[in-house]
Amino acid sequence: QKTVYVIKQDCRVIGCVALGLKPADYYADCWPQAPRSDFYLTQLAVHPEHQQAGYGRLLLQHCLGLISDRTLHLDAVAHYPQLLEFYRKSGFKQIAEGIGLGDRRYLFEYSHST
């Protein structure tokens, strides 16, 4: 139910992201009133040796290009302020907050119309 995209360098995966059509199971408990989205982004990760080189932005932009004019949701834990700022600078709006998997989490939405 998800498509995983990777970035490789010298035959090694250095970054990945998953794009799916269904929210994670904990969304129903964490954000019961949240609107449905067309797509859900999860597992955006870049190997620590390759962070701050634009690979995360490249993976995110690839997914945003795939969704066309539809909506995309993702969530992020509150204790990663740099990641939260990364999503905000990438055009995502925080639409909810709650507790999921034992962590304070923020739900973000991206829509080409905003």
N, C-alpha and C positions, 0 to 999 in steps of 0.2 A: 504493500500500500504506500510505499515511499520509493522515491528515486534518489539514489545517492550519487552526488557529483564529487569528484576528487581532483586535486591538483597533484601531479607527480613531478619530481625532480630527480634525475638520475635513477629512474625506476623505483623511487621511494615515494610513498604517499606522504605529502607534507601538509595537506589540508583536505577537509571534507565538509559537506553539508547535505542534509536530507530534506527533500521537499515532498510533502504528502497532502492527501485530501481529507484526512481526519485529524481531529485534535488528539492530543495525548489523553489518556484515561483520566488523569487527575484534573483536567480542565473543568469537568462537571462539578467537582467538589470545590475547586478553587475559585472558579468564576461562573457560577450557575446562571447568571443573568447576561453573560457576554454574548454578543451577536455571533452567529456562525460566520465563518470565513470560507472563501473558495479554496485557499491553500494554507498549509501550516509548515513552517520552517523549523527544523530541529537539528541538533548535532553540528552546528557550525563550529568547527575547531581547526586550529592551525598549530602545528608542532611548535613547541616553545623556541626552538632554534631559528624558526622562520617567521616569528611574529614581528609585527611592526614593519613588514615589507609590502603590505598591500594585498596579500593573498586572501585574507578574510573579506576585504571589500570586493575583490574580484569574484569570489564565490557568491557573495550576496548579490552583486550586480547581475551575475548570470541568472540567478533565480528570479530576480525582479524583471528581467527581460523576458522570462518564460511565462510569467503570469498575465501578460498583456494588460488589460484594463480591469482585472479582477483584484480581489482583496487577499491579503496575506497576513496571517497572525504568527507571532512567535512570543515566547516568554523568556525572561531572564531573571536570575536570582539577584536580589537586592545588594548582596555583598560584593558585587563586581561593578563598581561605579564607572570604570573605564569602558566596560562593555555596554552599560546602559547609555553612556554618552555616545558611543559608536553607533548604536541603533538610532538614537535621536538625530545625530548628524546625517544619517543615511536616509532620513525622511520618515521614520516611524514615529507614530504618536502613541504615548502611553494611554491605554483606555481603561485599565483596571489594575488592582493589586489584590493580593491574597496570599494564603499559605498553601503551598503545594509541595509534597514530598518532604515536609519538615522545614522548608525554607520560605522566607518572604520572597514572593515573586511578583513581577510586573508583566502584564499582558500588553503587547504592542501590536499596532495595526499599521499596515502600509496599504495605501490605495493611490493609484495613479491620478485619481481625480482631485486629490488634495494637494 
